[in-house]
């Protein structure tokens, strides 16, 4: 699995290296359930220089080996934890960008004549 790449929440072109490549990210996991969750989680040390870009709503692009393509996720939450040596790290949880459409309120106008 390639390292996650963080993009700004207003980004529309995800072909470059974005704001930062999270080279120190560990425990990168994608959880996909058919007709259910599609989540990304990873652990990043708080002392990492790229930590400043880990903000809620920013995008994270990561390569999904099971589908053999890049996937986009949004950062939703992070929990601060301590590792076995006592260093402060964060467990970052992300949702697939598909979840963004869940708030869509657009209903197309449909006119049924003779129905």
N, CA, C and O atoms as a GROMACS GRO file, in nm:
protein
  460
    1UNK      N    1   0.085  -0.119   0.000
    1UNK     CA    2   0.000   0.000   0.000
    1UNK      C    3   0.089   0.124   0.000
    1UNK      O    4   0.181   0.135   0.080
    2UNK      N    5   0.060   0.216  -0.090
    2UNK     CA    6   0.134   0.341  -0.096
    2UNK      C    7   0.099   0.428   0.024
    2UNK      O    8  -0.001   0.405   0.092
    3UNK      N    9   0.183   0.528   0.048
    3UNK     CA   10   0.156   0.619   0.158
    3UNK      C   11   0.038   0.709   0.127
    3UNK      O   12   0.017   0.747   0.012
    4UNK      N   13  -0.039   0.744   0.228
    4UNK     CA   14  -0.152   0.837   0.206
    4UNK      C   15  -0.102   0.975   0.167
    4UNK      O   16   0.004   1.019   0.211
    5UNK      N   17  -0.180   1.043   0.084
    5UNK     CA   18  -0.150   1.179   0.041
    5UNK      C   19  -0.265   1.268   0.086
    5UNK      O   20  -0.382   1.235   0.062
    6UNK      N   21  -0.234   1.380   0.151
    6UNK     CA   22  -0.337   1.472   0.200
    6UNK      C   23  -0.355   1.585   0.099
    6UNK      O   24  -0.258   1.644   0.050
    7UNK      N   25  -0.483   1.615   0.069
    7UNK     CA   26  -0.519   1.726  -0.019
    7UNK      C   27  -0.610   1.821   0.057
    7UNK      O   28  -0.678   1.783   0.152
    8UNK      N   29  -0.610   1.946   0.014
    8UNK     CA   30  -0.696   2.047   0.073
    8UNK      C   31  -0.842   2.010   0.050
    8UNK      O   32  -0.876   1.945  -0.049
    9UNK      N   33  -0.930   2.053   0.141
    9UNK     CA   34  -1.072   2.019   0.131
    9UNK      C   35  -1.141   2.082   0.010
    9UNK      O   36  -1.252   2.042  -0.025
   10UNK      N   37  -1.078   2.181  -0.053
   10UNK     CA   38  -1.135   2.245  -0.171
   10UNK      C   39  -1.068   2.198  -0.300
   10UNK      O   40  -1.097   2.250  -0.408
   11UNK      N   41  -0.980   2.101  -0.291
   11UNK     CA   42  -0.907   2.050  -0.407
   11UNK      C   43  -1.000   1.979  -0.505
   11UNK      O   44  -1.095   1.912  -0.465
   12UNK      N   45  -0.972   1.995  -0.634
   12UNK     CA   46  -1.050   1.924  -0.736
   12UNK      C   47  -0.961   1.839  -0.827
   12UNK      O   48  -1.012   1.754  -0.899
   13UNK      N   49  -0.830   1.861  -0.823
   13UNK     CA   50  -0.736   1.783  -0.904
   13UNK      C   51  -0.648   1.700  -0.811
   13UNK      O   52  -0.568   1.755  -0.735
   14UNK      N   53  -0.664   1.570  -0.816
   14UNK     CA   54  -0.593   1.482  -0.723
   14UNK      C   55  -0.479   1.407  -0.790
   14UNK      O   56  -0.443   1.297  -0.747
   15UNK      N   57  -0.421   1.466  -0.894
   15UNK     CA   58  -0.314   1.398  -0.967
   15UNK      C   59  -0.176   1.428  -0.909
   15UNK      O   60  -0.083   1.350  -0.933
   16UNK      N   61  -0.160   1.535  -0.836
   16UNK     CA   62  -0.029   1.572  -0.782
   16UNK      C   63  -0.003   1.513  -0.644
   16UNK      O   64  -0.069   1.418  -0.601
   17UNK      N   65   0.095   1.572  -0.575
   17UNK     CA   66   0.132   1.522  -0.442
   17UNK      C   67   0.058   1.594  -0.330
   17UNK      O   68   0.085   1.568  -0.213
   18UNK      N   69  -0.033   1.684  -0.363
   18UNK     CA   70  -0.117   1.748  -0.262
   18UNK      C   71  -0.040   1.832  -0.163
   18UNK      O   72   0.066   1.886  -0.195
   19UNK      N   73  -0.094   1.843  -0.043
   19UNK     CA   74  -0.031   1.922   0.062
   19UNK      C   75   0.087   1.848   0.124
   19UNK      O   76   0.190   1.908   0.156
   20UNK      N   77   0.072   1.716   0.140
   20UNK     CA   78   0.178   1.638   0.203
   20UNK      C   79   0.158   1.489   0.176
   20UNK      O   80   0.046   1.441   0.161
   21UNK      N   81   0.271   1.418   0.171
   21UNK     CA   82   0.269   1.272   0.165
   21UNK      C   83   0.299   1.224   0.306
   21UNK      O   84   0.401   1.261   0.364
   22UNK      N   85   0.211   1.142   0.361
   22UNK     CA   86   0.225   1.097   0.499
   22UNK      C   87   0.314   0.972   0.506
   22UNK      O   88   0.265   0.860   0.523
   23UNK      N   89   0.443   0.994   0.491
   23UNK     CA   90   0.540   0.885   0.489
   23UNK      C   91   0.556   0.814   0.622
   23UNK      O   92   0.601   0.699   0.625
   24UNK      N   93   0.520   0.879   0.732
   24UNK     CA   94   0.532   0.817   0.864
   24UNK      C   95   0.403   0.753   0.911
   24UNK      O   96   0.394   0.708   1.026
   25UNK      N   97   0.303   0.747   0.825
   25UNK     CA   98   0.176   0.684   0.862
   25UNK      C   99   0.195   0.534   0.875
   25UNK      O  100   0.262   0.472   0.792
   26UNK      N  101   0.137   0.477   0.978
   26UNK     CA  102   0.146   0.333   1.001
   26UNK      C  103   0.006   0.277   1.023
   26UNK      O  104  -0.090   0.352   1.038
   27UNK      N  105  -0.002   0.148   1.023
   27UNK     CA  106  -0.128   0.078   1.051
   27UNK      C  107  -0.240   0.127   0.958
   27UNK      O  108  -0.353   0.152   1.002
   28UNK      N  109  -0.209   0.139   0.830
   28UNK     CA  110  -0.304   0.188   0.730
   28UNK      C  111  -0.401   0.076   0.697
   28UNK      O  112  -0.361  -0.031   0.650
   29UNK      N  113  -0.529   0.100   0.722
   29UNK     CA  114  -0.630  -0.002   0.699
   29UNK      C  115  -0.750   0.055   0.626
   29UNK      O  116  -0.800   0.163   0.659
   30UNK      N  117  -0.797  -0.018   0.526
   30UNK     CA  118  -0.921   0.016   0.457
   30UNK      C  119  -1.022  -0.091   0.493
   30UNK      O  120  -0.996  -0.211   0.476
   31UNK      N  121  -1.136  -0.048   0.542
   31UNK     CA  122  -1.244  -0.141   0.577
   31UNK      C  123  -1.359  -0.116   0.482
   31UNK      O  124  -1.419  -0.008   0.482
   32UNK      N  125  -1.390  -0.217   0.403
   32UNK     CA  126  -1.501  -0.205   0.308
   32UNK      C  127  -1.596  -0.321   0.328
   32UNK      O  128  -1.557  -0.437   0.319
   33UNK      N  129  -1.720  -0.288   0.356
   33UNK     CA  130  -1.826  -0.387   0.374
   33UNK      C  131  -1.925  -0.368   0.260
   33UNK      O  132  -1.968  -0.256   0.233
   34UNK      N  133  -1.961  -0.477   0.191
   34UNK     CA  134  -2.057  -0.467   0.082
   34UNK      C  135  -2.188  -0.411   0.136
   34UNK      O  136  -2.241  -0.459   0.236
   35UNK      N  137  -2.238  -0.308   0.069
   35UNK     CA  138  -2.359  -0.237   0.111
   35UNK      C  139  -2.346  -0.181   0.252
   35UNK      O  140  -2.445  -0.173   0.326
   36UNK      N  141  -2.226  -0.143   0.290
   36UNK     CA  142  -2.203  -0.092   0.426
   36UNK      C  143  -2.090   0.009   0.430
   36UNK      O  144  -2.078   0.094   0.343
   37UNK      N  145  -2.009  -0.002   0.531
   37UNK     CA  146  -1.902   0.095   0.557
   37UNK      C  147  -1.792   0.090   0.452
   37UNK      O  148  -1.765  -0.015   0.393
   38UNK      N  149  -1.730   0.205   0.431
   38UNK     CA  150  -1.610   0.215   0.348
   38UNK      C  151  -1.522   0.318   0.418
   38UNK      O  152  -1.537   0.438   0.396
   39UNK      N  153  -1.432   0.271   0.502
   39UNK     CA  154  -1.356   0.357   0.593
   39UNK      C  155  -1.206   0.337   0.576
   39UNK      O  156  -1.161   0.231   0.534
   40UNK      N  157  -1.131   0.440   0.610
   40UNK     CA  158  -0.985   0.435   0.614
   40UNK      C  159  -0.941   0.479   0.753
   40UNK      O  160  -0.996   0.574   0.809
   41UNK      N  161  -0.843   0.410   0.808
   41UNK     CA  162  -0.784   0.454   0.934
   41UNK      C  163  -0.634   0.434   0.927
   41UNK      O  164  -0.584   0.342   0.862
   42UNK      N  165  -0.562   0.522   0.994
   42UNK     CA  166  -0.416   0.510   1.002
   42UNK      C  167  -0.368   0.587   1.124
   42UNK      O  168  -0.441   0.669   1.180
   43UNK      N  169  -0.246   0.558   1.164
   43UNK     CA  170  -0.185   0.621   1.282
   43UNK      C  171  -0.070   0.708   1.234
   43UNK      O  172   0.012   0.667   1.152
   44UNK      N  173  -0.065   0.830   1.286
   44UNK     CA  174   0.040   0.926   1.250
   44UNK      C  175   0.096   0.989   1.377
   44UNK      O  176   0.018   1.035   1.462
   45UNK      N  177   0.230   0.993   1.393
   45UNK     CA  178   0.287   1.060   1.510
   45UNK      C  179   0.255   1.209   1.511
   45UNK      O  180   0.256   1.273   1.406
   46UNK      N  181   0.226   1.262   1.628
   46UNK     CA  182   0.194   1.405   1.639
   46UNK      C  183   0.314   1.493   1.610
   46UNK      O  184   0.299   1.611   1.580
   47UNK      N  185   0.434   1.437   1.617
   47UNK     CA  186   0.556   1.514   1.591
   47UNK      C  187   0.589   1.519   1.442
   47UNK      O  188   0.686   1.584   1.403
   48UNK      N  189   0.512   1.452   1.359
   48UNK     CA  190   0.536   1.450   1.216
   48UNK      C  191   0.517   1.590   1.157
   48UNK      O  192   0.425   1.662   1.196
   49UNK      N  193   0.603   1.628   1.065
   49UNK     CA  194   0.595   1.762   1.003
   49UNK      C  195   0.466   1.779   0.923
   49UNK      O  196   0.420   1.892   0.904
   50UNK      N  197   0.409   1.670   0.875
   50UNK     CA  198   0.287   1.676   0.795
   50UNK      C  199   0.161   1.685   0.879
   50UNK      O  200   0.051   1.697   0.825
   51UNK      N  201   0.176   1.679   1.011
   51UNK     CA  202   0.058   1.679   1.099
   51UNK      C  203  -0.028   1.803   1.079
   51UNK      O  204  -0.150   1.796   1.094
   52UNK      N  205   0.031   1.916   1.045
   52UNK     CA  206  -0.045   2.041   1.029
   52UNK      C  207  -0.149   2.031   0.918
   52UNK      O  208  -0.244   2.109   0.917
   53UNK      N  209  -0.133   1.937   0.825
   53UNK     CA  210  -0.227   1.923   0.714
   53UNK      C  211  -0.340   1.824   0.744
   53UNK      O  212  -0.435   1.813   0.667
   54UNK      N  213  -0.331   1.755   0.854
   54UNK     CA  214  -0.435   1.660   0.893
   54UNK      C  215  -0.544   1.738   0.965
   54UNK      O  216  -0.543   1.752   1.088
   55UNK      N  217  -0.636   1.789   0.886
   55UNK     CA  218  -0.746   1.870   0.936
   55UNK      C  219  -0.879   1.805   0.896
   55UNK      O  220  -0.886   1.741   0.791
   56UNK      N  221  -0.982   1.820   0.978
   56UNK     CA  222  -1.112   1.764   0.940
   56UNK      C  223  -1.157   1.818   0.804
   56UNK      O  224  -1.137   1.935   0.773
   57UNK      N  225  -1.219   1.732   0.726
   57UNK     CA  226  -1.272   1.759   0.592
   57UNK      C  227  -1.167   1.758   0.482
   57UNK      O  228  -1.205   1.758   0.364
   58UNK      N  229  -1.038   1.756   0.513
   58UNK     CA  230  -0.937   1.743   0.407
   58UNK      C  231  -0.946   1.604   0.346
   58UNK      O  232  -0.991   1.510   0.410
   59UNK      N  233  -0.904   1.593   0.220
   59UNK     CA  234  -0.906   1.465   0.150
   59UNK      C  235  -0.778   1.386   0.178
   59UNK      O  236  -0.673   1.444   0.204
   60UNK      N  237  -0.790   1.255   0.173
   60UNK     CA  238  -0.675   1.165   0.179
   60UNK      C  239  -0.689   1.066   0.064
   60UNK      O  240  -0.792   1.000   0.050
   61UNK      N  241  -0.584   1.058  -0.018
   61UNK     CA  242  -0.584   0.961  -0.127
   61UNK      C  243  -0.489   0.848  -0.090
   61UNK      O  244  -0.377   0.871  -0.046
   62UNK      N  245  -0.537   0.725  -0.108
   62UNK     CA  246  -0.455   0.609  -0.077
   62UNK      C  247  -0.483   0.500  -0.181
   62UNK      O  248  -0.594   0.491  -0.233
   63UNK      N  249  -0.384   0.419  -0.210
   63UNK     CA  250  -0.400   0.312  -0.307
   63UNK      C  251  -0.466   0.193  -0.240
   63UNK      O  252  -0.420   0.145  -0.136
   64UNK      N  253  -0.574   0.145  -0.300
   64UNK     CA  254  -0.649   0.031  -0.248
   64UNK      C  255  -0.606  -0.093  -0.326
   64UNK      O  256  -0.639  -0.108  -0.443
   65UNK      N  257  -0.531  -0.182  -0.260
   65UNK     CA  258  -0.480  -0.301  -0.327
   65UNK      C  259  -0.591  -0.396  -0.371
   65UNK      O  260  -0.579  -0.462  -0.474
   66UNK      N  261  -0.699  -0.403  -0.295
   66UNK     CA  262  -0.806  -0.497  -0.328
   66UNK      C  263  -0.877  -0.458  -0.458
   66UNK      O  264  -0.926  -0.545  -0.531
   67UNK      N  265  -0.883  -0.328  -0.488
   67UNK     CA  266  -0.948  -0.283  -0.612
   67UNK      C  267  -0.847  -0.236  -0.716
   67UNK      O  268  -0.884  -0.202  -0.828
   68UNK      N  269  -0.720  -0.234  -0.676
   68UNK     CA  270  -0.610  -0.195  -0.764
   68UNK      C  271  -0.628  -0.055  -0.822
   68UNK      O  272  -0.603  -0.032  -0.940
   69UNK      N  273  -0.670   0.040  -0.737
   69UNK     CA  274  -0.684   0.179  -0.780
   69UNK      C  275  -0.680   0.271  -0.658
   69UNK      O  276  -0.695   0.226  -0.544
   70UNK      N  277  -0.659   0.400  -0.684
   70UNK     CA  278  -0.660   0.499  -0.576
   70UNK      C  279  -0.802   0.525  -0.529
   70UNK      O  280  -0.897   0.522  -0.608
   71UNK      N  281  -0.815   0.550  -0.399
   71UNK     CA  282  -0.945   0.583  -0.340
   71UNK      C  283  -0.931   0.714  -0.265
   71UNK      O  284  -0.825   0.744  -0.210
   72UNK      N  285  -1.037   0.794  -0.263
   72UNK     CA  286  -1.039   0.921  -0.190
   72UNK      C  287  -1.126   0.908  -0.066
   72UNK      O  288  -1.234   0.850  -0.069
   73UNK      N  289  -1.076   0.962   0.043
   73UNK     CA  290  -1.146   0.962   0.170
   73UNK      C  291  -1.143   1.103   0.227
   73UNK      O  292  -1.058   1.183   0.190
   74UNK      N  293  -1.235   1.133   0.318
   74UNK     CA  294  -1.236   1.260   0.391
   74UNK      C  295  -1.201   1.233   0.536
   74UNK      O  296  -1.250   1.138   0.597
   75UNK      N  297  -1.116   1.318   0.592
   75UNK     CA  298  -1.081   1.306   0.733
   75UNK      C  299  -1.202   1.350   0.815
   75UNK      O  300  -1.253   1.461   0.796
   76UNK      N  301  -1.248   1.265   0.903
   76UNK     CA  302  -1.365   1.295   0.985
   76UNK      C  303  -1.330   1.314   1.132
   76UNK      O  304  -1.388   1.401   1.198
   77UNK      N  305  -1.236   1.236   1.184
   77UNK     CA  306  -1.204   1.246   1.327
   77UNK      C  307  -1.065   1.190   1.352
   77UNK      O  308  -1.011   1.114   1.271
   78UNK      N  309  -1.008   1.229   1.464
   78UNK     CA  310  -0.883   1.167   1.506
   78UNK      C  311  -0.879   1.162   1.659
   78UNK      O  312  -0.920   1.255   1.728
   79UNK      N  313  -0.826   1.051   1.708
   79UNK     CA  314  -0.814   1.028   1.852
   79UNK      C  315  -0.666   1.026   1.889
   79UNK      O  316  -0.586   0.962   1.822
   80UNK      N  317  -0.632   1.098   1.996
   80UNK     CA  318  -0.493   1.097   2.040
   80UNK      C  319  -0.471   0.977   2.131
   80UNK      O  320  -0.548   0.952   2.224
   81UNK      N  321  -0.364   0.905   2.101
   81UNK     CA  322  -0.328   0.787   2.180
   81UNK      C  323  -0.178   0.790   2.205
   81UNK      O  324  -0.104   0.864   2.140
   82UNK      N  325  -0.134   0.710   2.298
   82UNK     CA  326   0.010   0.696   2.325
   82UNK      C  327   0.054   0.557   2.281
   82UNK      O  328  -0.014   0.458   2.306
   83UNK      N  329   0.170   0.552   2.214
   83UNK     CA  330   0.220   0.422   2.170
   83UNK      C  331   0.292   0.353   2.285
   83UNK      O  332   0.291   0.403   2.398
   84UNK      N  333   0.354   0.239   2.259
   84UNK     CA  334   0.418   0.160   2.364
   84UNK      C  335   0.537   0.231   2.428
   84UNK      O  336   0.575   0.198   2.540
   85UNK      N  337   0.596   0.329   2.358
   85UNK     CA  338   0.709   0.403   2.415
   85UNK      C  339   0.665   0.532   2.483
   85UNK      O  340   0.748   0.605   2.539
   86UNK      N  341   0.534   0.562   2.479
   86UNK     CA  342   0.482   0.681   2.544
   86UNK      C  343   0.472   0.802   2.453
   86UNK      O  344   0.432   0.909   2.499
   87UNK      N  345   0.507   0.788   2.326
   87UNK     CA  346   0.497   0.900   2.232
   87UNK      C  347   0.352   0.922   2.192
   87UNK      O  348   0.275   0.828   2.179
   88UNK      N  349   0.317   1.050   2.174
   88UNK     CA  350   0.181   1.087   2.136
   88UNK      C  351   0.160   1.064   1.987
   88UNK      O  352   0.235   1.116   1.904
   89UNK      N  353   0.056   0.987   1.953
   89UNK     CA  354   0.020   0.962   1.814
   89UNK      C  355  -0.129   0.986   1.799
   89UNK      O  356  -0.201   1.004   1.897
   90UNK      N  357  -0.174   0.986   1.676
   90UNK     CA  358  -0.317   1.006   1.650
   90UNK      C  359  -0.367   0.895   1.560
   90UNK      O  360  -0.303   0.859   1.461
   91UNK      N  361  -0.481   0.842   1.595
   91UNK     CA  362  -0.551   0.745   1.512
   91UNK      C  363  -0.652   0.826   1.430
   91UNK      O  364  -0.746   0.882   1.485
   92UNK      N  365  -0.632   0.831   1.300
   92UNK     CA  366  -0.712   0.915   1.212
   92UNK      C  367  -0.815   0.829   1.141
   92UNK      O  368  -0.781   0.728   1.080
   93UNK      N  369  -0.942   0.871   1.148
   93UNK     CA  370  -1.051   0.798   1.082
   93UNK      C  371  -1.104   0.882   0.966
   93UNK      O  372  -1.126   1.003   0.979
   94UNK      N  373  -1.125   0.815   0.854
   94UNK     CA  374  -1.173   0.881   0.733
   94UNK      C  375  -1.289   0.802   0.674
   94UNK      O  376  -1.297   0.680   0.689
   95UNK      N  377  -1.378   0.873   0.606
   95UNK     CA  378  -1.489   0.811   0.534
   95UNK      C  379  -1.467   0.831   0.385
   95UNK      O  380  -1.410   0.932   0.342
   96UNK      N  381  -1.511   0.735   0.306
   96UNK     CA  382  -1.499   0.744   0.161
   96UNK      C  383  -1.578   0.865   0.111
   96UNK      O  384  -1.678   0.903   0.172
   97UNK      N  385  -1.534   0.926   0.002
   97UNK     CA  386  -1.600   1.045  -0.050
   97UNK      C  387  -1.743   1.017  -0.093
   97UNK      O  388  -1.823   1.109  -0.108
   98UNK      N  389  -1.776   0.892  -0.112
   98UNK     CA  390  -1.914   0.857  -0.146
   98UNK      C  391  -2.011   0.906  -0.038
   98UNK      O  392  -2.126   0.938  -0.068
   99UNK      N  393  -1.966   0.912   0.086
   99UNK     CA  394  -2.051   0.958   0.196
   99UNK      C  395  -2.092   1.104   0.179
   99UNK      O  396  -2.192   1.147   0.237
  100UNK      N  397  -2.016   1.182   0.101
  100UNK     CA  398  -2.050   1.322   0.078
  100UNK      C  399  -2.184   1.335   0.006
  100UNK      O  400  -2.256   1.433   0.026
  101UNK      N  401  -2.218   1.238  -0.077
  101UNK     CA  402  -2.344   1.246  -0.152
  101UNK      C  403  -2.465   1.220  -0.064
  101UNK      O  404  -2.578   1.247  -0.104
  102UNK      N  405  -2.443   1.168   0.053
  102UNK     CA  406  -2.552   1.137   0.145
  102UNK      C  407  -2.628   1.262   0.190
  102UNK      O  408  -2.745   1.254   0.226
  103UNK      N  409  -2.561   1.377   0.188
  103UNK     CA  410  -2.626   1.502   0.228
  103UNK      C  411  -2.689   1.576   0.111
  103UNK      O  412  -2.743   1.686   0.130
  104UNK      N  413  -2.684   1.520  -0.007
  104UNK     CA  414  -2.737   1.586  -0.126
  104UNK      C  415  -2.888   1.600  -0.117
  104UNK      O  416  -2.958   1.503  -0.086
  105UNK      N  417  -2.938   1.719  -0.144
  105UNK     CA  418  -3.081   1.746  -0.135
  105UNK      C  419  -3.143   1.773  -0.272
  105UNK      O  420  -3.256   1.821  -0.281
  106UNK      N  421  -3.070   1.742  -0.379
  106UNK     CA  422  -3.116   1.769  -0.514
  106UNK      C  423  -3.215   1.661  -0.559
  106UNK      O  424  -3.183   1.542  -0.556
  107UNK      N  425  -3.330   1.703  -0.599
  107UNK     CA  426  -3.431   1.613  -0.657
  107UNK      C  427  -3.464   1.668  -0.794
  107UNK      O  428  -3.515   1.779  -0.805
  108UNK      N  429  -3.438   1.592  -0.898
  108UNK     CA  430  -3.465   1.643  -1.032
  108UNK      C  431  -3.615   1.659  -1.055
  108UNK      O  432  -3.697   1.585  -1.000
  109UNK      N  433  -3.648   1.757  -1.137
  109UNK     CA  434  -3.788   1.781  -1.171
  109UNK      C  435  -3.830   1.677  -1.274
  109UNK      O  436  -3.769   1.664  -1.380
  110UNK      N  437  -3.934   1.605  -1.243
  110UNK     CA  438  -3.986   1.502  -1.334
  110UNK      C  439  -4.133   1.531  -1.356
  110UNK      O  440  -4.209   1.542  -1.260
  111UNK      N  441  -4.174   1.544  -1.481
  111UNK     CA  442  -4.312   1.569  -1.512
  111UNK      C  443  -4.370   1.444  -1.578
  111UNK      O  444  -4.322   1.401  -1.683
  112UNK      N  445  -4.470   1.387  -1.518
  112UNK     CA  446  -4.534   1.267  -1.571
  112UNK      C  447  -4.666   1.309  -1.636
  112UNK      O  448  -4.758   1.358  -1.570
  113UNK      N  449  -4.674   1.288  -1.765
  113UNK     CA  450  -4.794   1.323  -1.840
  113UNK      C  451  -4.860   1.193  -1.884
  113UNK      O  452  -4.798   1.110  -1.950
  114UNK      N  453  -4.985   1.178  -1.849
  114UNK     CA  454  -5.061   1.060  -1.888
  114UNK      C  455  -5.020   0.935  -1.811
  114UNK      O  456  -5.040   0.823  -1.859
  115UNK      N  457  -4.966   0.952  -1.695
  115UNK     CA  458  -4.924   0.838  -1.614
  115UNK      C  459  -5.016   0.821  -1.495
  115UNK      O  460  -4.998   0.730  -1.414
   0.00000   0.00000   0.00000
